Amino acid sequence: MSDGPRRVTHWIGGAAVPGAGRTGELYNPATGEVTGHVDLATAAEVDAAVAAAARAFPAWRDTSLARRTQVLFRFRELLDRDRDALARLITAEHGKTHADALGEVARGLEVVEFACGIPHLLKGGYTENVSTRVDSYSIRQPLGVVAGITPFNFPAMVPLWMAPIAIACGNAFVLKPSEKDPSASLRLAELWREAGLPDGVFGVVQGDKEAVDRLLEHPDVRAVSFVGSTPIARYVYATGTAHGKRVQALGGAKNHMLVLPDADLDLAADAAVSAGFGSAGERCMAISAVLAVDPIGDELVDRIVARAREIVVGPGDDPESQMGPLITAEHRDRVAAYLDLGVAEGAKLVVDGRRAPIRGGGTAADRPGFWLGPSVLDHVPVGSRVHREEIFGPVLAIVRVPSYEAGLRIINEGEYGNGTAVFSNDGGAARRFQNEVEVGMVGINVPIPVPAAYYGFGGWKASLFGDTHVYGTEGVHFHTRQKVVTARWLDPSHGGVHLGFPAGG
């Protein structure tokens, strides 16, 4: 597949299948130019993908763990081999820098490596003699056809959080990626085929709400994993569960970083800028609000501002660029609108990303493409829209707070509970924070505490709908169901008829 596909299609039954309906435009975010089109699936095309997966499932379910593991290891090697080409596809459609895209692929690889240990992860339990000459044991079995609905900000990593574990467990997987940057999904499909995965076990339907709704309603789809905004996560969870499906729906975030007076301010400033502006702030784990505890607010803001102004903004394929454009013009305009809103709400705009120079000439305001540079709002009022809403762009809000207790209360009273961080050299304060904060992922002097592949990714409150996190052992449990077997062998005398409930012994 070329690096600049003119037409991005579906992948059904082990082959690319052109759509027959609507299409959407694909853009180069660095120039604003249309670079291709993506097919938008009809309900019938979703049905075809699910049917192909359903046909492939029985044989894959019955494939030995040894063979499944061989496919996973081969997929891992191919993904590693092609990581650079995959990263270039991501940069071309998303806009993030090539280095950032390589990091995305690397984090996805970690989950593939975890899934390679599936024989150990699927081990059940065995108890001998639960009653006289009666044994019990548990096994975990795949669900059938499962689906993943993934966001634009990580077109490779998030599918790799879901599909390898689902497939390793013996399921067939249908992916509905974002229609904004879909090419990575087809490259993953090609790698699965090259790795020896049977046709139909991994499928892709491109599309928008019509495709999502059909997956949520389809009677043969047993489970759905979703990552996206909170309103859509709530909708996916409610609709999917209403149709009898197991659903894990990860929503939005407003991640706070609490900086205590004893913190290393250079470390804290580096972390706030890196976590706030990496990938142009289009990360659900981005730090978007810094809670500066008096009296270090002015000094911390000065260091953040100095670093933000030094960030090199430019095309993602330029090795000198540290931050690329946003995904679409509409999204850029929505994010930029928060700068004027913040000032209207009483904040002070200390870095205006609309004036940021863009590498190669021009500024964010006049350069073709979807540009907005790093932006910093100081003295943001608690509870203002800039403070509480997920902006999902390079806008960092600084909130001044008088104490640890005040900062903790702000975090815990927030709508979201995805990620958070505390910066301090006081071990007692940090331990207290990790115990008291009501958030699913916590960093201590770590600004983006994305867990390792053998833990699991997920938040609390409006950041997660469902009972399990993505990947890790919770991902294995989500994509399997337990069966308990009670067996008696080599006992020809069953002892006659007994109508009472067995009491053991």
C-alpha positions as CSV (number, residue, x, y, z in Angstrom):
1,M,0.0,0.0,0.0
2,S,1.4,3.4,-0.9
3,D,2.0,6.2,1.7
4,G,-0.7,8.4,0.1
5,P,-3.8,6.3,-0.7
6,R,-6.3,8.0,-3.0
7,R,-9.1,5.7,-1.8
8,V,-9.3,4.0,1.6
9,T,-11.6,1.0,1.5
10,H,-12.9,-1.7,3.8
11,W,-11.2,-5.0,4.6
12,I,-13.6,-7.9,4.6
13,G,-12.8,-11.6,4.5
14,G,-9.0,-11.0,4.1
15,A,-9.1,-8.5,1.2
16,A,-9.7,-4.9,0.4
17,V,-13.3,-4.3,-0.6
18,P,-14.3,-1.0,-2.2
19,G,-17.4,0.6,-0.8
20,A,-20.5,1.3,-2.8
21,G,-21.9,4.3,-1.0
22,R,-20.8,7.6,0.4
23,T,-17.2,8.8,0.8
24,G,-15.5,11.3,3.0
25,E,-12.5,13.5,2.3
26,L,-9.0,12.9,3.7
27,Y,-6.7,15.9,4.4
28,N,-3.1,16.6,4.9
29,P,-3.4,18.7,8.1
30,A,-0.2,20.5,7.4
31,T,-1.4,22.0,4.1
32,G,-5.2,21.7,4.3
33,E,-5.2,19.9,1.0
34,V,-7.5,17.0,0.1
35,T,-5.3,13.9,-0.3
36,G,-7.9,11.2,-0.8
37,H,-11.2,9.7,0.0
38,V,-12.5,7.1,2.5
39,D,-15.5,4.9,1.9
40,L,-18.2,5.3,4.5
41,A,-19.9,1.9,5.1
42,T,-23.6,1.3,4.8
43,A,-25.4,-1.0,7.2
44,A,-25.2,-3.8,4.5
45,E,-21.4,-3.4,4.3
46,V,-21.1,-3.7,8.1
47,D,-23.3,-6.8,7.9
48,A,-20.9,-8.3,5.3
49,A,-17.9,-7.7,7.6
50,V,-19.6,-9.2,10.6
51,A,-20.8,-12.2,8.5
52,A,-17.2,-12.8,7.4
53,A,-16.0,-12.6,11.0
54,A,-18.8,-14.9,12.1
55,R,-17.8,-17.5,9.5
56,A,-14.1,-17.3,10.5
57,F,-14.8,-17.5,14.3
58,P,-15.4,-21.2,14.9
59,A,-12.2,-22.4,13.3
60,W,-10.2,-19.7,15.0
61,R,-11.8,-20.5,18.3
62,D,-10.7,-24.1,17.9
63,T,-7.2,-23.2,16.8
64,S,-4.6,-24.3,19.3
65,L,-3.0,-21.7,21.7
66,A,0.3,-22.7,20.2
67,R,-0.8,-21.7,16.7
68,R,-2.5,-18.5,17.9
69,T,0.7,-17.6,19.7
70,Q,2.8,-18.2,16.5
71,V,0.5,-15.8,14.6
72,L,0.8,-13.2,17.4
73,F,4.6,-13.4,17.4
74,R,4.8,-13.2,13.7
75,F,2.5,-10.1,13.7
76,R,4.7,-8.5,16.3
77,E,7.8,-9.0,14.2
78,L,6.1,-7.6,11.1
79,L,4.8,-4.6,13.0
80,D,8.3,-3.9,14.3
81,R,9.6,-4.3,10.8
82,D,7.1,-1.8,9.3
83,R,6.9,0.6,12.2
84,D,8.5,3.5,10.2
85,A,6.1,3.1,7.3
86,L,3.1,2.9,9.6
87,A,4.3,6.0,11.4
88,R,4.5,7.9,8.1
89,L,0.9,6.9,7.3
90,I,-0.2,8.3,10.6
91,T,1.7,11.6,10.2
92,A,0.3,12.1,6.7
93,E,-3.3,11.9,7.9
94,H,-3.2,12.9,11.5
95,G,-0.4,15.5,11.4
96,K,1.5,14.5,14.5
97,T,5.3,14.4,14.2
98,H,7.0,11.3,12.9
99,A,8.8,10.8,16.2
100,D,5.4,11.0,18.0
101,A,3.9,8.5,15.5
102,L,6.8,6.1,16.1
103,G,6.1,6.4,19.8
104,E,2.4,5.5,19.2
105,V,3.4,2.4,17.3
106,A,5.8,1.4,20.1
107,R,3.1,1.6,22.7
108,G,0.9,-0.5,20.5
109,L,3.7,-3.1,20.1
110,E,3.9,-3.4,23.9
111,V,0.3,-4.7,24.0
112,V,1.0,-7.1,21.1
113,E,3.9,-8.5,23.1
114,F,1.6,-8.9,26.1
115,A,-0.9,-10.8,24.0
116,C,1.9,-13.2,22.9
117,G,1.7,-14.6,26.4
118,I,-1.9,-15.7,25.9
119,P,-1.4,-19.3,26.9
120,H,-0.5,-18.3,30.4
121,L,-3.2,-15.6,30.5
122,L,-5.9,-18.1,29.7
123,K,-5.0,-20.6,32.3
124,G,-8.0,-21.6,34.4
125,G,-8.2,-23.1,37.9
126,Y,-8.6,-26.7,39.0
127,T,-9.8,-28.1,42.3
128,E,-9.7,-31.8,43.0
129,N,-12.3,-33.5,45.2
130,V,-14.8,-30.7,45.7
131,S,-17.0,-33.7,46.6
132,T,-16.1,-37.3,46.8
133,R,-14.4,-38.2,43.5
134,V,-15.8,-35.0,42.0
135,D,-13.5,-32.3,40.5
136,S,-14.2,-28.7,39.4
137,Y,-12.3,-26.5,37.1
138,S,-12.7,-23.2,35.3
139,I,-12.0,-22.3,31.7
140,R,-12.2,-19.0,29.8
141,Q,-13.6,-19.1,26.3
142,P,-13.9,-16.4,23.6
143,L,-17.1,-14.5,23.0
144,G,-17.4,-14.7,19.2
145,V,-17.4,-11.6,17.0
146,V,-16.3,-8.5,18.8
147,A,-15.8,-4.9,17.6
148,G,-13.5,-1.9,18.2
149,I,-14.5,1.7,17.5
150,T,-11.4,3.9,17.7
151,P,-10.5,7.6,17.7
152,F,-8.5,9.8,15.4
153,N,-5.8,10.7,17.8
154,F,-4.2,7.3,17.9
155,P,-5.1,5.5,14.6
156,A,-2.6,2.6,15.3
157,M,-2.1,2.4,19.0
158,V,-5.7,2.2,20.2
159,P,-6.6,-0.6,17.7
160,L,-3.5,-2.4,18.9
161,W,-4.8,-2.0,22.5
162,M,-7.9,-4.0,21.5
163,A,-7.4,-6.4,18.5
164,P,-4.3,-8.4,19.6
165,I,-5.9,-9.4,22.9
166,A,-9.3,-10.1,21.4
167,I,-7.8,-12.2,18.6
168,A,-5.4,-14.0,20.9
169,C,-8.3,-15.0,23.1
170,G,-9.9,-16.7,20.0
171,N,-12.4,-14.0,18.9
172,A,-12.9,-12.5,15.5
173,F,-12.5,-8.8,15.5
174,V,-14.1,-6.0,13.4
175,L,-12.5,-2.6,13.6
176,K,-14.3,0.7,12.8
177,P,-11.5,3.3,12.8
178,S,-11.8,7.1,12.7
179,E,-12.8,8.2,9.2
180,K,-10.3,11.1,9.6
181,D,-7.2,9.0,9.5
182,P,-8.1,5.5,8.4
183,S,-5.1,4.3,6.4
184,A,-3.3,2.8,9.4
185,S,-6.2,0.3,9.8
186,L,-5.7,-1.2,6.4
187,R,-1.9,-1.5,6.9
188,L,-2.6,-3.4,10.2
189,A,-5.0,-5.7,8.2
190,E,-2.3,-6.4,5.7
191,L,0.2,-7.3,8.5
192,W,-2.3,-9.6,10.1
193,R,-2.8,-11.4,6.8
194,E,1.0,-11.6,6.3
195,A,1.3,-13.0,9.8
196,G,-0.9,-15.9,8.9
197,L,-4.2,-14.9,10.5
198,P,-7.0,-16.7,8.7
199,D,-9.2,-14.5,6.5
200,G,-12.1,-12.9,8.3
201,V,-10.7,-13.0,11.8
202,F,-9.7,-9.4,11.5
203,G,-11.9,-7.0,9.4
204,V,-12.2,-3.3,8.9
205,V,-15.2,-1.2,8.1
206,Q,-14.6,2.4,7.4
207,G,-17.4,4.8,8.2
208,D,-19.2,7.2,10.5
209,K,-22.3,7.0,12.7
210,E,-24.2,4.7,10.3
211,A,-21.4,2.1,10.7
212,V,-21.2,2.6,14.5
213,D,-24.9,2.2,15.0
214,R,-25.1,-1.0,13.0
215,L,-22.2,-2.5,15.0
216,L,-24.0,-1.6,18.2
217,E,-27.2,-3.1,17.0
218,H,-26.0,-6.2,15.2
219,P,-27.1,-9.4,16.9
220,D,-23.9,-11.3,16.0
221,V,-21.5,-8.7,17.6
222,R,-21.0,-9.9,21.2
223,A,-18.9,-7.1,22.6
224,V,-17.8,-3.5,21.7
225,S,-14.7,-1.6,22.8
226,F,-14.8,2.2,22.3
227,V,-12.4,5.1,22.9
228,G,-13.6,8.7,22.2
229,S,-15.4,11.6,23.7
230,T,-17.6,11.3,26.7
231,P,-21.0,12.0,25.0
232,I,-20.3,9.4,22.4
233,A,-18.9,6.9,25.0
234,R,-22.1,7.3,27.0
235,Y,-24.2,6.7,23.8
236,V,-22.1,3.7,22.8
237,Y,-22.5,2.2,26.2
238,A,-26.2,2.8,26.5
239,T,-27.0,1.6,23.0
240,G,-24.7,-1.4,23.1
241,T,-25.8,-2.7,26.4
242,A,-29.5,-2.2,25.4
243,H,-28.8,-4.6,22.6
244,G,-27.3,-7.2,25.0
245,K,-23.6,-6.5,24.4
246,R,-20.7,-6.3,26.7
247,V,-19.3,-2.8,26.3
248,Q,-16.2,-0.9,27.5
249,A,-16.5,2.7,26.5
250,L,-13.7,5.1,27.4
251,G,-14.6,8.7,27.3
252,G,-13.1,12.1,27.6
253,A,-10.8,13.7,30.2
254,K,-9.7,16.9,31.9
255,N,-6.4,15.8,33.4
256,H,-5.0,18.0,36.2
257,M,-1.4,18.2,37.3
258,L,-1.0,19.3,41.0
259,V,2.3,21.0,41.6
260,L,3.2,21.4,45.3
261,P,5.5,24.1,46.7
262,D,8.4,21.6,47.3
263,A,8.4,20.3,43.7
264,D,11.3,20.6,41.3
265,L,9.9,23.4,39.2
266,D,12.1,22.7,36.2
267,L,10.9,19.1,36.2
268,A,7.3,20.3,36.6
269,A,7.5,22.9,33.9
270,D,9.1,20.4,31.5
271,A,6.4,17.9,32.3
272,A,3.5,20.3,31.9
273,V,4.8,21.5,28.5
274,S,5.5,18.0,27.2
275,A,2.2,16.6,28.4
276,G,0.2,19.6,27.4
277,F,1.5,20.1,23.9
278,G,2.6,16.7,22.7
279,S,0.6,15.6,19.7
280,A,-0.9,19.2,19.7
281,G,-2.7,18.3,22.9
282,E,-4.9,15.8,21.1
283,R,-4.4,13.1,23.7
284,C,-6.9,11.8,26.2
285,M,-4.0,11.7,28.7
286,A,-2.8,15.2,28.0
287,I,-2.3,17.5,30.9
288,S,-4.7,20.3,30.2
289,A,-4.9,22.0,33.6
290,V,-2.0,22.8,36.0
291,L,-2.9,23.4,39.6
292,A,-0.1,25.6,41.0
293,V,-0.1,25.7,44.8
294,D,0.9,29.0,46.3
295,P,3.5,30.5,46.6
296,I,5.2,28.9,43.5
297,G,2.6,30.0,40.9
298,D,4.4,32.9,39.3
299,E,7.8,31.1,39.1
300,L,6.2,28.0,37.6
301,V,4.2,29.9,35.0
302,D,7.3,31.9,34.0
303,R,9.1,28.6,33.3
304,I,6.2,27.1,31.4
305,V,5.8,30.2,29.3
306,A,9.5,30.2,28.4
307,R,9.4,26.6,27.3
308,A,6.1,26.9,25.4
309,R,7.5,29.8,23.3
310,E,10.5,27.7,22.3
311,I,8.5,24.8,20.8
312,V,9.1,24.4,17.1
313,V,5.7,24.0,15.3
314,G,5.8,22.6,11.8
315,P,4.8,19.8,9.5
316,G,5.0,16.4,11.1
317,D,7.3,15.0,8.4
318,D,9.9,17.7,9.2
319,P,12.5,16.2,11.6
320,E,12.9,19.6,13.2
321,S,9.2,19.9,14.2
322,Q,8.3,19.3,17.7
323,M,4.5,19.8,17.3
324,G,2.3,19.5,14.2
325,P,-1.1,20.8,13.2
326,L,-4.5,19.8,14.5
327,I,-6.6,17.2,12.7
328,T,-9.2,19.4,10.9
329,A,-10.0,23.0,10.3
330,E,-13.2,22.7,12.3
331,H,-11.4,21.2,15.3
332,R,-8.7,23.9,15.1
333,D,-11.3,26.6,15.1
334,R,-13.1,25.0,18.1
335,V,-9.9,24.8,20.1
336,A,-8.8,28.3,19.2
337,A,-12.2,29.7,20.3
338,Y,-11.3,28.8,23.9
339,L,-8.6,31.4,24.0
340,D,-11.0,34.3,23.6
341,L,-13.5,32.5,25.9
342,G,-10.8,32.2,28.6
343,V,-10.1,35.9,28.5
344,A,-13.8,36.6,28.7
345,E,-14.1,34.4,31.7
346,G,-11.3,36.3,33.5
347,A,-8.1,34.4,32.6
348,K,-5.0,36.0,31.3
349,L,-3.7,34.8,27.9
350,V,0.1,34.7,28.3
351,V,0.9,32.6,25.2
352,D,-1.3,33.0,22.1
353,G,-0.9,30.1,19.8
354,R,-2.6,31.9,17.0
355,R,0.5,34.0,16.6
356,A,3.0,31.1,16.7
357,P,5.5,30.9,13.9
358,I,5.3,27.8,11.7
359,R,8.4,26.2,10.4
360,G,8.8,27.0,6.7
361,G,7.2,30.4,7.0
362,G,4.1,32.2,8.2
363,T,2.2,32.0,11.4
364,A,-0.6,29.8,12.6
365,A,-3.1,32.5,11.6
366,D,-2.0,32.8,8.0
367,R,-0.3,29.5,7.0
368,P,-2.4,27.0,5.0
369,G,-3.2,24.0,7.1
370,F,-4.8,23.5,10.5
371,W,-2.4,25.3,12.8
372,L,-2.6,26.5,16.3
373,G,0.6,26.8,18.4
374,P,1.0,26.2,22.1
375,S,-1.2,28.4,24.2
376,V,-1.2,29.2,27.9
377,L,-4.0,30.8,29.9
378,D,-3.1,31.8,33.5
379,H,-5.3,32.6,36.5
380,V,-8.1,30.5,35.0
381,P,-11.1,30.6,37.3
382,V,-12.1,27.4,38.9
383,G,-15.3,26.1,37.4
384,S,-15.0,28.2,34.2
385,R,-15.6,26.5,30.9
386,V,-11.9,26.6,30.0
387,H,-11.1,24.9,33.3
388,R,-13.8,22.2,33.3
389,E,-14.3,21.3,29.6
390,E,-12.2,19.0,27.5
391,I,-10.5,21.2,24.9
392,F,-8.4,18.5,23.2
393,G,-5.9,20.9,21.8
394,P,-2.7,22.8,22.7
395,V,-4.3,25.0,25.4
396,L,-2.8,24.7,28.9
397,A,-4.9,26.2,31.7
398,I,-3.1,27.4,34.9
399,V,-5.2,27.5,38.0
400,R,-3.8,29.0,41.2
401,V,-4.8,27.2,44.4
402,P,-3.9,27.9,48.0
403,S,-3.2,24.4,49.2
404,Y,-2.9,20.7,48.6
405,E,-6.4,20.2,50.0
406,A,-7.9,22.8,47.6
407,G,-6.2,21.3,44.6
408,L,-7.3,17.8,45.5
409,R,-10.9,19.0,46.0
410,I,-10.9,20.5,42.5
411,I,-9.7,17.3,40.9
412,N,-12.2,15.1,42.8
413,E,-15.1,17.4,42.1
414,G,-14.5,17.3,38.4
415,E,-16.7,15.5,35.9
416,Y,-13.8,13.4,34.6
417,G,-11.4,10.9,36.2
418,N,-9.1,9.7,33.5
419,G,-5.5,10.7,34.5
420,T,-3.8,13.0,37.0
421,A,-0.4,13.8,38.3
422,V,1.2,15.2,41.4
423,F,4.7,16.8,41.4
424,S,6.4,16.8,44.8
425,N,9.5,15.7,46.6
426,D,7.5,14.8,49.6
427,G,6.8,11.1,49.6
428,G,4.2,11.3,52.3
429,A,2.2,13.9,50.3
430,A,2.5,11.9,47.1
431,R,1.3,8.7,48.9
432,R,-1.6,10.6,50.4
433,F,-2.5,11.9,46.9
434,Q,-2.5,8.5,45.3
435,N,-4.8,7.3,48.0
436,E,-7.2,10.2,48.1
437,V,-7.5,11.2,44.4
438,E,-10.6,9.9,42.6
439,V,-9.0,9.2,39.2
440,G,-8.2,5.9,37.4
441,M,-4.5,6.6,36.5
442,V,-2.2,8.5,38.7
443,G,1.3,9.8,38.1
444,I,3.8,10.8,40.8
445,N,6.3,13.1,39.1
446,V,5.1,11.4,35.9
447,P,2.8,13.7,33.8
448,I,1.2,11.0,31.5
449,P,0.8,7.9,33.6
450,V,-0.3,5.5,30.8
451,P,0.0,2.1,32.4
452,A,2.2,-0.7,31.0
453,A,0.6,-3.3,28.8
454,Y,0.3,-5.8,31.7
455,Y,-1.8,-3.4,33.8
456,G,-4.7,-1.8,32.0
457,F,-5.9,1.6,30.7
458,G,-9.0,3.3,32.0
459,G,-10.4,6.1,34.1
460,W,-13.2,6.7,36.6
461,K,-16.4,8.8,36.5
462,A,-17.3,10.2,33.1
463,S,-14.1,8.9,31.6
464,L,-15.2,5.2,31.6
465,F,-18.5,3.5,31.0
466,G,-18.3,-0.2,31.8
467,D,-16.6,-2.3,34.3
468,T,-13.2,-3.2,32.7
469,H,-10.2,-1.3,31.4
470,V,-8.6,-1.8,28.1
471,Y,-5.7,-4.3,27.6
472,G,-3.9,-6.1,30.4
473,T,-5.6,-8.9,32.2
474,E,-8.8,-6.9,32.2
475,G,-8.7,-6.9,28.4
476,V,-8.4,-10.7,28.5
477,H,-11.4,-11.0,30.9
478,F,-13.4,-8.6,28.8
479,H,-12.9,-10.7,25.6
480,T,-13.6,-14.0,27.3
481,R,-16.2,-15.5,29.6
482,Q,-15.8,-18.0,32.3
483,K,-17.2,-21.5,32.3
484,V,-17.0,-23.8,35.3
485,V,-17.0,-27.5,34.8
486,T,-17.9,-30.1,37.6
487,A,-16.9,-33.6,36.7
488,R,-17.1,-37.1,38.1
489,W,-15.1,-39.9,36.5
490,L,-14.5,-43.7,37.1
491,D,-17.4,-44.0,39.5
492,P,-19.9,-46.5,38.0
493,S,-22.1,-46.4,41.1
494,H,-23.8,-43.0,41.3
495,G,-25.6,-43.9,44.5
496,G,-29.2,-43.8,43.3
497,V,-31.7,-41.0,43.0
498,H,-31.4,-38.1,45.3
499,L,-33.9,-35.2,45.0
500,G,-32.2,-33.0,47.7
501,F,-29.8,-30.2,46.8
502,P,-26.2,-31.6,46.9
503,A,-24.6,-30.7,50.3
504,G,-21.1,-31.9,49.4
505,G,-19.1,-34.4,51.3
